[in-house]
Structures are given as C-alpha cells and as structure tokens.
Amino acid sequence: MLNKQNLITVFEHQKLSFNLKNENEKQLHDALETYHGRYTPFFKLIKNGVQFNEYVGIIQIGKTTIEVLPKADKAGEDKWRNLLIGMVKTVWGFDVKSTGSSSLKLKPNSILELYFELFICELDYLIHRGLIKRYRKNEGNQTALKGTLKFSKHIAQNLVHKERFYVTYTQYSDEHTIHEILYKTLKLLAHLNTNPFIKGKIGSLCLNFPEMKDIKVNESTFKKIVFDRKNQHYQTALEIAKLLLLNHHPAISKGRNDVLALMFNMNSLWEQFILVTLKRKLKTYTISSQVTKSFWKPVSGYSSKMRPDIILKCKESLENYVLDTKWKNLNGYNPSPEDLRQMYVYHRFYQAKKVALVYPYHQHAIQKGIYYSSEFHGEMSNKECSIIQIATASDVNSWQDEIVAQINAAIRSSV
C-alpha cells in the first residue's frame, strides 16, 4: 500500500494547488510545470497549481504519486478507485489467471500498483515457464576461430596477438531484445516502486532474471518485435513494459524528479468499457465498434466520414441499434444539439431501428425521445433517440450487469 504521505488523490477536472514556500510542494509544482512544457493533455497550468482535464490515472513524481480518479456521482475515493481499476482490467483484458499465477490475489491500491503487480506476475510466469533463446550475431575477439574471420579488423587489432581471432559468429542465447526490454522495465520498477510488499517480489525477480545490457528503448524498438508461436506468451508483459517505459520521463538534471504518467482519457475508457461489457454479456446481438462510412465528398479532395461508437445487430431480427457513449453528467439537461444531430445522421446512414446516447449517472434513467419529421413541419417522425443514464454499482461486475440490463431495456421498450 502506498504511503499516505506520498499519495495525493484528486478527481478529474479538480484543481490542485501547491504552497510554493514548502520545498517539497514547490518541487512537485516545478516538475509538473516542466512536464507540461513538453505538452500534455492531462492538465492545464493555473496560478500555483494545475487543473486536471478528462484524463484519469496516476502521475508519479519521484516518490510522490498524484492519483486522478473519475467522478460521475457523489461516491468517495475508495469506490471510484476500485471501479477505475476494474474498468482498466476489463478493457485491457488483464486476467491474472491467464498468467499461470492464479494463486496471487491482486488488490492494488492504484493504477500504478495494478500495472506493477501485473508485470511482476507476467515476468514470474515467464521465468517459471522458461525464458526463450534466440540466435544473436556477435562480433569481437575470440581465442578460437569460430564463425567468420573479419580479416581487416583481425589484422588491425591482433597483429601482435597471434592467439586471438577477430570474428563474427552466431550465438544461441537468452540475451536478446525482448529480454533486454523486460530487464529494463524490471529495473525501472525497482527505481520507482514505493510499496514494501512489491519490493520483495521485485528483488526476487532481479535475482532470478538474467542480467542484460541497458538499451535505449523507444516506439520503434517495440515495432520491430515480431510475435510468433514461440514468443506469443510474452505479449502481455511487453505491452505493460511498453506502457511503463514510453511514459517514463527521467530527470534531465540533478535535483529534479523522474515523472511517470499513466493516464487514460475517460471518454475513450468509458466507450471501451461499454463495448467490452456488451460483447461479453449481450449474446443475442452482434457487437461492432467504429464502423466507418463516408457521408460527404468535395469535388476534389477526401471524403468526410462518420464513425459511431457501437453498433448492435440483433441476431434474430437483423435490426441495427446505434450507441454513442458520453462520459459526462447531464445534470438534468438535454444532450447538446450537436450530439442529437449526430445521432440523427447515424439513424439514417446505418438504417438503425433506434439510436441512443449512454451516460453515467447517480441513478438509472431511460428517457425516450422522437425526432421531428423532416418532411412534415411540426409532426413527429418514427426515428427514436433515447438517453440512457446508468448508475454506478459497488463493484465492476455488478456495474457491467446493470449496463447490459439498462441498454437491453432501452432497446426492447417502445415509446
């Protein structure tokens, strides 16, 4: 569990102010200001502080963690922390049982701990399964002639060393890019972790995982990795490694703190959470996401396209239903005219029987709505757009059941 002195918890869109006369708070403020200078959508700068946007997750500065939680009702930190962790695990498909470590009971106290523990589980599983080896090209002086002699370099380096040969040779070894990435991630965890329980696990892995050279890792490093039957089981560990390594910004100058940001856009997370939930639990429908269609084209140039969040197709009737998810609280107001116009276009272009906007709320509510006729002024059409508001539950599994029940009810009901 994180030391409470090193954990700051806020909610999305909340302001966080610092006392710049306090040296520790000033260091946090300066680190955030420097990080913002690289451009970040996570927060904006305000006087003596920051205001967070629609992104949630964690920003770790040195040994201090700023935790940003979602907020759609009046529930407290513990509930929203658990729901956020549950949403992330649902969307990214993290299942500890799939790693072979089903005896481990993960009860992370933040998104950061979730990823640390998941990486530890994956790496422990890989070690017990047996680390794969790859052929690796090496070049250098050897005391025996093996491989191909590099004649020019041999002459240059070994003119007075008759017992040595400068050669290129292939070695079957566990020292390759995949393991170098995992080792670098393991060392990063050892550097960033503040949880005493995880510290012991990291120390054990450092003893059991072979030491690798330190390599520079960027986006292209991961793009070069090709997965096959032999290394497919490394994929989850590498995905977590990629997230941690590419979002870590080491301190450039002495006295500054490293920054690690694992932040998620709540609009995207809500959309993906609804999508995965429906795919798993609404078996009478075929669920598709982001089905693109063109709707306008200039005389010269590219077409403009539309892409609804989720399309449900009834397996029995073959009727279409279009959903768009919105992570915001309507507070008793109607959806924006732009959102309603967008749903009207989806209604026509996707031949939908019904369309609906899906929001979080403090209680369940389904509000039916009908579009006016485009042909007869003042009369109603047969095109229906619902507003589905879904209350949060005590845990993520119950929440998923409520989501399916509310959406199913909206689809099946009539005006």
TORBA-176626 format. One record per residue (C-alpha): residue number from 1; residue in three letters; x, y, z. Coordinates in pm, 1 decimal. Each point is the difference from the previous one (the first is absolute). Example, Ala and Ser with C-alpha at 12.3 -4.5 7.8 and 13.67 -1.06 7.14 Angstrom:
! residues 2
(1; 'Ala'; (1230.0; -450.0; 780.0))
(2; 'Ser'; (137.0; 344.0; -66.0))
This chain:
! residues 415
(1; 'Met'; (0.0; 0.0; 0.0))
(2; 'Leu'; (130.2; 343.0; -85.6))
(3; 'Asn'; (119.3; 214.8; 285.4))
(4; 'Lys'; (-279.4; 251.5; 52.6))
(5; 'Gln'; (257.0; 276.1; 37.1))
(6; 'Asn'; (108.1; -67.4; -357.7))
(7; 'Leu'; (-349.7; -27.6; -153.3))
(8; 'Ile'; (-212.7; 292.7; -117.4))
(9; 'Thr'; (-350.4; -90.6; -119.0))
(10; 'Val'; (-214.3; 230.7; -213.0))
(11; 'Phe'; (-292.4; -42.1; -240.1))
(12; 'Glu'; (-15.5; 85.6; -369.4))
(13; 'His'; (-41.5; 373.1; -75.7))
(14; 'Gln'; (105.8; 81.5; 356.6))
(15; 'Lys'; (259.0; 267.6; 81.2))
(16; 'Leu'; (315.1; -80.2; 195.8))
(17; 'Ser'; (183.7; 291.1; 162.4))
(18; 'Phe'; (347.2; -2.6; 154.5))
(19; 'Asn'; (157.9; 203.5; 278.4))
(20; 'Leu'; (309.8; 122.9; -180.7))
(21; 'Lys'; (163.5; 94.9; 330.5))
(22; 'Asn'; (14.2; -369.7; 84.1))
(23; 'Glu'; (304.0; -152.5; -173.6))
(24; 'Asn'; (-162.6; -339.7; -68.5))
(25; 'Glu'; (-314.8; 155.1; -145.4))
(26; 'Lys'; (207.9; 241.0; -206.6))
(27; 'Gln'; (193.3; -294.5; -148.6))
(28; 'Leu'; (-328.2; -168.8; -95.2))
(29; 'His'; (-129.2; 322.0; -155.5))
(30; 'Asp'; (322.4; 54.9; -195.3))
(31; 'Ala'; (4.0; -360.4; -125.9))
(32; 'Leu'; (-359.6; 27.7; -123.5))
(33; 'Glu'; (74.7; 334.7; -162.0))
(34; 'Thr'; (303.3; -147.1; -179.1))
(35; 'Tyr'; (-198.6; -305.2; -108.2))
(36; 'His'; (-279.0; 224.0; -131.4))
(37; 'Gly'; (258.0; 187.8; -204.7))
(38; 'Arg'; (44.4; -313.1; -215.4))
(39; 'Tyr'; (-376.5; 28.2; -67.8))
(40; 'Thr'; (-239.7; -221.7; 185.9))
(41; 'Pro'; (-381.0; -24.1; -27.4))
(42; 'Phe'; (-23.1; -132.5; 356.5))
(43; 'Phe'; (-20.7; 335.4; 177.3))
(44; 'Lys'; (30.9; 375.0; -50.0))
(45; 'Leu'; (207.2; 243.6; 203.3))
(46; 'Ile'; (-170.3; 240.0; 239.1))
(47; 'Lys'; (145.0; 241.6; 255.5))
(48; 'Asn'; (213.9; -200.4; 244.9))
(49; 'Gly'; (-145.3; -327.4; -121.5))
(50; 'Val'; (-170.3; -207.4; -267.0))
(51; 'Gln'; (-353.4; -89.8; -104.1))
(52; 'Phe'; (-54.7; -351.5; -131.9))
(53; 'Asn'; (-195.7; -72.4; -316.3))
(54; 'Glu'; (-205.0; -306.6; -95.7))
(55; 'Tyr'; (298.8; -232.2; 47.6))
(56; 'Val'; (24.1; -234.3; 299.5))
(57; 'Gly'; (275.2; -223.1; 135.3))
(58; 'Ile'; (326.6; 85.8; 172.3))
(59; 'Ile'; (290.2; 239.5; -35.2))
(60; 'Gln'; (297.7; -104.3; 210.1))
(61; 'Ile'; (259.0; 267.5; 73.1))
(62; 'Gly'; (299.2; -144.9; 177.6))
(63; 'Lys'; (-150.9; -192.6; 291.3))
(64; 'Thr'; (-325.9; 199.0; 2.6))
(65; 'Thr'; (-305.6; -128.8; -185.8))
(66; 'Ile'; (-283.2; 224.1; -115.8))
(67; 'Glu'; (-307.5; -215.2; -54.6))
(68; 'Val'; (-276.7; 141.6; -221.7))
(69; 'Leu'; (-332.7; -183.1; 32.4))
(70; 'Pro'; (-315.3; 19.4; -213.6))
(71; 'Lys'; (-311.5; 158.8; 146.9))
(72; 'Ala'; (-358.3; -53.8; -118.4))
(73; 'Asp'; (-184.7; 3.3; 333.5))
(74; 'Lys'; (56.0; 84.9; 366.3))
(75; 'Ala'; (181.2; -323.8; 83.0))
(76; 'Gly'; (333.7; 27.8; 179.0))
(77; 'Glu'; (359.1; -82.7; -88.4))
(78; 'Asp'; (-3.7; -370.3; 89.5))
(79; 'Lys'; (-295.9; -82.8; -222.2))
(80; 'Trp'; (130.1; 192.7; -301.1))
(81; 'Arg'; (351.6; -136.7; 43.7))
(82; 'Asn'; (-134.1; -357.4; -8.1))
(83; 'Leu'; (-228.7; 73.7; -295.7))
(84; 'Leu'; (280.9; 162.2; -198.1))
(85; 'Ile'; (231.6; -295.5; 59.5))
(86; 'Gly'; (-283.1; -235.3; -97.1))
(87; 'Met'; (-68.9; 196.3; -319.4))
(88; 'Val'; (366.6; -7.6; -104.2))
(89; 'Lys'; (27.1; -373.9; 69.2))
(90; 'Thr'; (-320.9; -60.6; -196.7))
(91; 'Val'; (98.7; 207.8; -302.4))
(92; 'Trp'; (356.3; -125.8; -29.7))
(93; 'Gly'; (-94.1; -357.7; 81.6))
(94; 'Phe'; (242.0; -42.4; 289.6))
(95; 'Asp'; (-81.5; -328.7; 168.2))
(96; 'Val'; (247.3; -125.2; 256.9))
(97; 'Lys'; (-115.5; -358.9; -54.8))
(98; 'Ser'; (116.1; 17.1; -360.2))
(99; 'Thr'; (357.3; 47.3; 121.3))
(100; 'Gly'; (6.4; -325.3; 189.9))
(101; 'Ser'; (17.5; 187.2; 331.9))
(102; 'Ser'; (-359.7; -52.7; 107.4))
(103; 'Ser'; (108.7; -31.4; 362.6))
(104; 'Leu'; (92.5; 368.9; 4.9))
(105; 'Lys'; (-282.0; 220.3; 122.5))
(106; 'Leu'; (51.8; 346.4; -140.9))
(107; 'Lys'; (-144.0; 276.6; 212.4))
(108; 'Pro'; (179.1; 302.2; -143.4))
(109; 'Asn'; (-50.9; 337.2; 161.6))
(110; 'Ser'; (58.9; 203.4; -316.4))
(111; 'Ile'; (28.0; -38.8; -375.3))
(112; 'Leu'; (378.0; 12.6; 39.4))
(113; 'Glu'; (1.7; -292.4; 242.1))
(114; 'Leu'; (-232.5; -188.6; -233.2))
(115; 'Tyr'; (251.1; 21.0; -284.2))
(116; 'Phe'; (296.3; -72.2; 227.1))
(117; 'Glu'; (-163.7; -314.6; 139.7))
(118; 'Leu'; (-121.8; -116.1; -339.7))
(119; 'Phe'; (350.9; 36.6; -143.2))
(120; 'Ile'; (145.3; -188.0; 297.2))
(121; 'Cys'; (-252.4; -282.3; -50.6))
(122; 'Glu'; (76.8; -21.0; -371.5))
(123; 'Leu'; (377.3; -0.1; 51.2))
(124; 'Asp'; (-24.3; -262.5; 275.0))
(125; 'Tyr'; (-208.3; -215.9; -235.6))
(126; 'Leu'; (252.5; 39.4; -283.9))
(127; 'Ile'; (291.2; -100.6; 225.1))
(128; 'His'; (-181.1; -310.6; 125.8))
(129; 'Arg'; (-102.0; -95.7; -352.4))
(130; 'Gly'; (355.8; 43.0; -121.8))
(131; 'Leu'; (150.7; 298.7; -178.3))
(132; 'Ile'; (28.8; -37.9; -375.2))
(133; 'Lys'; (331.7; 19.0; -182.7))
(134; 'Arg'; (76.2; 164.4; -331.3))
(135; 'Tyr'; (290.3; -7.3; -244.0))
(136; 'Arg'; (201.7; 315.9; 39.2))
(137; 'Lys'; (283.7; 133.1; -216.4))
(138; 'Asn'; (313.9; 95.9; 191.0))
(139; 'Glu'; (326.8; 152.8; -109.8))
(140; 'Gly'; (331.1; 16.4; 185.7))
(141; 'Asn'; (322.8; -171.1; 97.1))
(142; 'Gln'; (-9.5; -369.3; 88.5))
(143; 'Thr'; (271.1; -243.5; 103.8))
(144; 'Ala'; (-126.7; -257.5; -249.4))
(145; 'Leu'; (-88.5; 40.0; -365.2))
(146; 'Lys'; (-376.7; -34.1; -24.9))
(147; 'Gly'; (-236.6; 173.0; -237.5))
(148; 'Thr'; (135.0; 232.0; -268.2))
(149; 'Leu'; (339.9; 166.9; 29.0))
(150; 'Lys'; (-16.8; 378.7; -49.3))
(151; 'Phe'; (338.7; 26.0; -165.0))
(152; 'Ser'; (53.6; 380.0; 1.8))
(153; 'Lys'; (-95.4; 38.4; 366.6))
(154; 'His'; (194.3; -314.4; 91.9))
(155; 'Ile'; (318.1; 147.7; -150.7))
(156; 'Ala'; (-60.1; 340.0; 162.3))
(157; 'Gln'; (-61.7; -135.7; 350.5))
(158; 'Asn'; (192.4; -326.5; 18.5))
(159; 'Leu'; (329.6; 64.0; -177.9))
(160; 'Val'; (192.2; -80.5; 317.2))
(161; 'His'; (-263.2; -234.0; 146.1))
(162; 'Lys'; (32.1; -319.7; -199.0))
(163; 'Glu'; (-221.5; -185.7; 246.7))
(164; 'Arg'; (-309.6; 214.3; -79.3))
(165; 'Phe'; (-241.1; 11.3; -293.4))
(166; 'Tyr'; (-237.1; 286.7; -84.6))
(167; 'Val'; (-316.5; -174.9; -123.0))
(168; 'Thr'; (-373.4; 35.5; -46.2))
(169; 'Tyr'; (-195.8; -294.2; 135.8))
(170; 'Thr'; (-353.8; -101.9; 89.1))
(171; 'Gln'; (-86.6; -86.4; 358.4))
(172; 'Tyr'; (-317.3; -172.0; 128.1))
(173; 'Ser'; (-71.5; 201.4; 311.3))
(174; 'Asp'; (-269.0; 143.1; 227.2))
(175; 'Glu'; (162.0; 340.5; -50.0))
(176; 'His'; (-220.8; 167.8; -261.7))
(177; 'Thr'; (-220.5; 308.7; -43.3))
(178; 'Ile'; (-312.6; -140.0; 167.6))
(179; 'His'; (187.3; -92.0; 317.3))
(180; 'Glu'; (192.6; 327.3; -5.0))
(181; 'Ile'; (-331.9; 189.2; -4.5))
(182; 'Leu'; (-140.9; -206.9; 287.7))
(183; 'Tyr'; (319.9; 40.9; 203.2))
(184; 'Lys'; (-5.8; 377.3; -55.1))
(185; 'Thr'; (-362.5; 8.7; 118.1))
(186; 'Leu'; (85.5; -206.8; 306.9))
(187; 'Lys'; (276.7; 244.8; 92.6))
(188; 'Leu'; (-243.4; 289.4; -52.3))
(189; 'Leu'; (-245.5; -162.0; 242.9))
(190; 'Ala'; (277.9; -36.8; 256.3))
(191; 'His'; (75.4; 371.3; -40.9))
(192; 'Leu'; (-360.4; 128.8; 15.6))
(193; 'Asn'; (-173.0; -237.7; 238.8))
(194; 'Thr'; (-94.9; 120.7; 349.9))
(195; 'Asn'; (-202.6; -306.6; 106.0))
(196; 'Pro'; (191.1; -221.5; 250.2))
(197; 'Phe'; (-197.7; -312.1; -100.6))
(198; 'Ile'; (81.9; 41.9; -368.9))
(199; 'Lys'; (362.6; 83.9; 86.2))
(200; 'Gly'; (64.3; -355.8; 116.7))
(201; 'Lys'; (-142.9; -145.2; -320.9))
(202; 'Ile'; (208.9; 233.2; -214.2))
(203; 'Gly'; (313.1; -96.4; 191.8))
(204; 'Ser'; (-72.3; -369.1; -54.0))
(205; 'Leu'; (-51.7; 51.3; -373.1))
(206; 'Cys'; (323.5; 197.4; -28.9))
(207; 'Leu'; (182.5; -302.4; 141.9))
(208; 'Asn'; (-173.0; -250.0; -229.8))
(209; 'Phe'; (-9.2; 197.0; -325.3))
(210; 'Pro'; (330.5; -1.6; -192.9))
(211; 'Glu'; (180.8; 333.5; -2.6))
(212; 'Met'; (-18.9; 181.0; -334.0))
(213; 'Lys'; (174.4; 300.7; -146.9))
(214; 'Asp'; (-179.1; 333.8; 22.5))
(215; 'Ile'; (-152.8; 93.5; -334.7))
(216; 'Lys'; (-172.8; 313.9; -122.2))
(217; 'Val'; (-370.6; -67.1; -48.1))
(218; 'Asn'; (-244.1; 197.7; -213.9))
(219; 'Glu'; (-312.1; -63.1; -206.5))
(220; 'Ser'; (194.8; -156.9; -287.2))
(221; 'Thr'; (159.0; -254.1; 237.7))
(222; 'Phe'; (-340.6; -157.0; 59.2))
(223; 'Lys'; (-105.0; 24.4; -365.0))
(224; 'Lys'; (295.4; -219.3; -99.1))
(225; 'Ile'; (-118.7; -288.2; 219.4))
(226; 'Val'; (-173.2; -273.0; -200.0))
(227; 'Phe'; (-218.9; -238.9; 197.3))
(228; 'Asp'; (-11.8; -366.5; -95.2))
(229; 'Arg'; (-97.6; -330.4; 155.0))
(230; 'Lys'; (316.8; -5.4; 209.7))
(231; 'Asn'; (-28.9; 344.3; 162.1))
(232; 'Gln'; (-375.6; 67.8; -6.4))
(233; 'His'; (-25.2; -45.6; 378.2))
(234; 'Tyr'; (228.7; 304.0; 45.2))
(235; 'Gln'; (-255.8; 239.1; -150.0))
(236; 'Thr'; (-174.7; 115.2; 319.7))
(237; 'Ala'; (329.3; 62.2; 182.4))
(238; 'Leu'; (130.1; 200.9; -295.8))
(239; 'Glu'; (-320.5; 205.1; -21.6))
(240; 'Ile'; (37.1; 99.9; 365.9))
(241; 'Ala'; (372.7; 63.8; -51.9))
(242; 'Lys'; (-80.6; 226.6; -293.8))
(243; 'Leu'; (-251.8; 198.6; 202.1))
(244; 'Leu'; (241.7; 49.9; 289.2))
(245; 'Leu'; (318.7; 69.9; -196.9))
(246; 'Leu'; (-147.9; 238.7; -256.6))
(247; 'Asn'; (-186.8; 201.1; 262.4))
(248; 'His'; (298.1; 34.7; 231.0))
(249; 'His'; (185.4; 330.9; -22.5))
(250; 'Pro'; (327.6; -21.1; 194.1))
(251; 'Ala'; (137.6; 307.3; 171.6))
(252; 'Ile'; (223.5; 191.5; -240.8))
(253; 'Ser'; (193.7; 198.8; 257.7))
(254; 'Lys'; (118.5; -69.1; 351.3))
(255; 'Gly'; (-252.2; 79.4; 273.2))
(256; 'Arg'; (-306.4; -55.8; -219.2))
(257; 'Asn'; (-241.6; -288.4; 33.9))
(258; 'Asp'; (-85.9; -267.5; -254.1))
(259; 'Val'; (-357.5; 17.2; -132.0))
(260; 'Leu'; (-210.0; -302.3; -93.2))
(261; 'Ala'; (-351.1; 67.8; -135.7))
(262; 'Leu'; (-254.7; -277.4; -55.6))
(263; 'Met'; (-311.7; 192.1; -95.9))
(264; 'Phe'; (-313.4; -105.8; -185.6))
(265; 'Asn'; (-255.2; 211.6; -184.4))
(266; 'Met'; (-327.4; -71.2; 182.6))
(267; 'Asn'; (-207.0; 46.2; -316.8))
(268; 'Ser'; (200.6; -273.6; -173.2))
(269; 'Leu'; (11.0; -222.4; 310.4))
(270; 'Trp'; (-378.1; 27.3; 48.5))
(271; 'Glu'; (-60.8; -83.6; -366.1))
(272; 'Gln'; (231.3; -302.6; 9.6))
(273; 'Phe'; (-141.8; -117.0; 334.4))
(274; 'Ile'; (-356.0; 6.7; -138.1))
(275; 'Leu'; (114.8; -176.5; -318.9))
(276; 'Val'; (185.4; -281.8; 178.1))
(277; 'Thr'; (-285.8; -42.1; 247.8))
(278; 'Leu'; (-260.5; -37.2; -276.9))
(279; 'Lys'; (218.4; -241.0; -198.6))
(280; 'Arg'; (38.5; -222.4; 304.5))
(281; 'Lys'; (-351.4; 7.4; 135.2))
(282; 'Leu'; (-248.9; 89.4; -276.1))
(283; 'Lys'; (11.3; -323.9; -197.6))
(284; 'Thr'; (-318.7; 54.0; -205.0))
(285; 'Tyr'; (167.3; 281.4; -195.8))
(286; 'Thr'; (304.8; 32.8; -220.9))
(287; 'Ile'; (201.8; 291.2; 141.0))
(288; 'Ser'; (217.4; 214.0; -228.3))
(289; 'Ser'; (199.3; 314.0; 68.6))
(290; 'Gln'; (107.6; 299.5; -205.4))
(291; 'Val'; (-159.7; -109.2; -329.6))
(292; 'Thr'; (100.0; 280.7; -237.4))
(293; 'Lys'; (-214.7; 138.9; -282.3))
(294; 'Ser'; (55.4; 291.6; -237.7))
(295; 'Phe'; (-273.6; 266.5; -2.6))
(296; 'Trp'; (138.5; 299.8; -194.1))
(297; 'Lys'; (259.2; 54.4; -270.7))
(298; 'Pro'; (135.0; 323.4; -146.6))
(299; 'Val'; (47.6; 32.5; -375.3))
(300; 'Ser'; (372.0; -49.1; 60.9))
(301; 'Gly'; (146.2; -147.9; 315.9))
(302; 'Tyr'; (-81.0; -264.1; 257.1))
(303; 'Ser'; (-342.6; -104.5; 126.3))
(304; 'Ser'; (-124.0; 88.2; 347.6))
(305; 'Lys'; (-84.6; -306.7; 204.5))
(306; 'Met'; (-216.5; -92.8; 296.6))
(307; 'Arg'; (69.5; -266.4; 258.7))
(308; 'Pro'; (-243.5; -81.4; 282.2))
(309; 'Asp'; (136.7; -155.2; 316.7))
(310; 'Ile'; (-197.9; -324.3; 11.1))
(311; 'Ile'; (-240.3; -180.8; -235.1))
(312; 'Leu'; (-221.3; -284.4; 122.5))
(313; 'Lys'; (-155.2; -235.6; -254.8))
(314; 'Cys'; (-272.2; -231.6; 125.2))
(315; 'Lys'; (84.9; -356.5; -104.9))
(316; 'Glu'; (-368.2; -87.9; -33.3))
(317; 'Ser'; (-158.6; 306.6; -165.4))
(318; 'Leu'; (322.7; 138.6; -159.9))
(319; 'Glu'; (-103.7; 348.6; 117.4))
(320; 'Asn'; (271.1; 256.7; 77.6))
(321; 'Tyr'; (31.2; 211.2; 314.7))
(322; 'Val'; (262.8; 275.0; 31.1))
(323; 'Leu'; (150.3; 114.9; 331.3))
(324; 'Asp'; (226.6; 295.9; 70.3))
(325; 'Thr'; (161.4; 21.8; 342.4))
(326; 'Lys'; (58.8; 328.8; 181.9))
(327; 'Trp'; (195.1; 27.1; 326.2))
(328; 'Lys'; (-175.2; 297.6; 156.2))
(329; 'Asn'; (-287.2; 74.0; 233.7))
(330; 'Leu'; (-296.9; 166.7; -169.7))
(331; 'Asn'; (-117.8; 145.4; 334.4))
(332; 'Gly'; (-360.5; -1.5; -118.3))
(333; 'Tyr'; (67.1; 171.1; -333.7))
(334; 'Asn'; (-56.7; -132.8; -350.0))
(335; 'Pro'; (294.2; -125.5; -206.7))
(336; 'Ser'; (167.0; 263.6; -214.4))
(337; 'Pro'; (-163.7; 76.8; -337.4))
(338; 'Glu'; (323.0; -115.8; -167.4))
(339; 'Asp'; (-24.8; -343.7; 162.8))
(340; 'Leu'; (-367.7; -33.6; -93.2))
(341; 'Arg'; (67.6; 102.0; -361.5))
(342; 'Gln'; (283.4; -249.5; -16.5))
(343; 'Met'; (-231.5; -279.1; 122.0))
(344; 'Tyr'; (-259.4; 98.7; -261.4))
(345; 'Val'; (259.5; -46.7; -274.2))
(346; 'Tyr'; (96.1; -340.3; 143.7))
(347; 'His'; (-369.8; -91.9; -1.2))
(348; 'Arg'; (-20.8; 58.7; -374.0))
(349; 'Phe'; (338.3; -121.8; -122.1))
(350; 'Tyr'; (6.8; -320.7; 206.4))
(351; 'Gln'; (-367.8; -83.6; -53.2))
(352; 'Ala'; (-42.3; -19.7; 376.0))
(353; 'Lys'; (-323.5; -95.3; 167.4))
(354; 'Lys'; (105.0; 208.8; 301.0))
(355; 'Val'; (296.2; 209.9; 110.4))
(356; 'Ala'; (101.2; 94.2; 352.5))
(357; 'Leu'; (247.9; 208.9; 198.3))
(358; 'Val'; (149.1; -175.4; 304.9))
(359; 'Tyr'; (107.4; 203.6; 306.2))
(360; 'Pro'; (109.5; -76.0; 357.8))
(361; 'Tyr'; (-236.3; 129.0; 271.0))
(362; 'His'; (-79.8; -35.9; 371.7))
(363; 'Gln'; (-313.6; -205.1; -80.6))
(364; 'His'; (-142.3; -200.7; -288.6))
(365; 'Ala'; (-209.5; 198.8; -246.1))
(366; 'Ile'; (-121.2; -61.8; -355.0))
(367; 'Gln'; (-150.8; 297.1; -178.2))
(368; 'Lys'; (-163.0; -59.4; -337.5))
(369; 'Gly'; (5.0; 262.7; -271.3))
(370; 'Ile'; (-135.0; 30.1; -354.3))
(371; 'Tyr'; (139.2; 209.6; -283.4))
(372; 'Tyr'; (-228.3; 238.4; -185.2))
(373; 'Ser'; (-91.7; -92.8; -354.3))
(374; 'Ser'; (226.2; 146.8; -267.3))
(375; 'Glu'; (-289.3; -7.8; -248.4))
(376; 'Phe'; (-298.2; 128.2; 201.6))
(377; 'His'; (74.3; 302.7; 216.4))
(378; 'Gly'; (-119.4; -36.6; 358.1))
(379; 'Glu'; (-73.3; -371.2; -29.0))
(380; 'Met'; (197.4; -279.6; 159.9))
(381; 'Ser'; (195.0; -261.4; -194.1))
(382; 'Asn'; (53.8; -365.3; 87.7))
(383; 'Lys'; (367.0; 57.3; 80.0))
(384; 'Glu'; (76.1; -56.0; 367.2))
(385; 'Cys'; (299.0; 117.1; 205.1))
(386; 'Ser'; (22.2; -100.3; 365.4))
(387; 'Ile'; (208.4; 135.1; 284.7))
(388; 'Ile'; (126.7; -288.4; 213.7))
(389; 'Gln'; (144.2; 103.1; 336.8))
(390; 'Ile'; (167.4; -276.8; 198.2))
(391; 'Ala'; (69.7; 13.9; 372.1))
(392; 'Thr'; (327.5; -131.3; 135.7))
(393; 'Ala'; (1.7; -317.1; 209.9))
(394; 'Ser'; (206.6; -109.1; 298.4))
(395; 'Asp'; (233.0; -210.8; -214.2))
(396; 'Val'; (87.0; -23.8; -367.9))
(397; 'Asn'; (-171.6; -337.4; -60.7))
(398; 'Ser'; (-332.7; 127.2; 136.6))
(399; 'Trp'; (46.0; 316.0; -204.3))
(400; 'Gln'; (41.0; -203.1; -318.6))
(401; 'Asp'; (-323.3; -189.2; 74.0))
(402; 'Glu'; (-183.7; 329.8; 52.2))
(403; 'Ile'; (139.2; 140.8; -325.3))
(404; 'Val'; (-126.5; -297.1; -199.0))
(405; 'Ala'; (-339.9; 7.1; 173.2))
(406; 'Gln'; (-53.5; 372.7; -65.1))
(407; 'Ile'; (109.8; -8.1; -363.8))
(408; 'Asn'; (-206.1; -312.7; -66.0))
(409; 'Ala'; (-302.8; 165.1; 160.1))
(410; 'Ala'; (39.2; 312.9; -214.9))
(411; 'Ile'; (28.7; -204.1; -319.1))
(412; 'Arg'; (-299.2; -219.7; 71.5))
(413; 'Ser'; (-239.3; 265.4; 132.4))
(414; 'Ser'; (-232.8; 203.7; -217.8))
(415; 'Val'; (-88.6; 367.8; 27.5))
